[in-house]
Amino acid sequence: MLDIAYEAGTSGQHIIDDMGRDDLVGSLLLLHGLHPVALEDRVLGALAKVRPQLGHHGGDVELLGIGDDGRVRLRLAGNCNGCASSRVTLDHAIESAIYAAAPDVTGVDVEGAGDAGNAQQDFVPVEEVMADAASAARAGSWTDADCLELFKGMSYGAVQS
């Protein structure tokens, strides 16, 4: 589909860009390694979205680079550098925006944020999900979901006839 759209010329290329910006379609394209927007561009776009919020507090963020392993390196600047609340700012604004725009990022390392660095503990990189799924498929088996033990004995409001 992407080839057909691309061959349609400029209008087709705009369609491809629109598909990449759509959350659901963009995620599907990413899953198959077909996302039309480069990782760095997606990260820069995420940072552009949080800059106004940081600017209101006299801060800024700079992209230092993205490693071959997918780890993003950032530097907090202005009032955010060394600020007691920079960790909270990082967690809620910057990292959330990055992971939403680029779920293929494997981690975030930040200069000037104290002990920051991959603070989003519940984030699972897409590569890990795909590797687990591929491994289960090769084994021809399901993976145990131990967390389901939490739901044993709970009532779900089922109606009995």
Secondary structure as GFF3:
##gff-version 3
##sequence-region A 1 161
A	DSSP	alpha_helix	2	7	.	.	.	ID=ss1
A	DSSP	alpha_helix	10	21	.	.	.	ID=ss2
A	DSSP	alpha_helix	23	31	.	.	.	ID=ss3
A	DSSP	alpha_helix	39	56	.	.	.	ID=ss4
A	DSSP	beta_strand	59	66	.	.	.	ID=ss5
A	DSSP	beta_strand	71	78	.	.	.	ID=ss6
A	DSSP	alpha_helix	86	89	.	.	.	ID=ss7
A	DSSP	pi_helix	90	95	.	.	.	ID=ss8
A	DSSP	alpha_helix	96	101	.	.	.	ID=ss9
A	DSSP	beta_strand	107	111	.	.	.	ID=ss10
A	DSSP	alpha_helix	126	139	.	.	.	ID=ss11
A	DSSP	three_ten_helix	146	151	.	.	.	ID=ss12
###
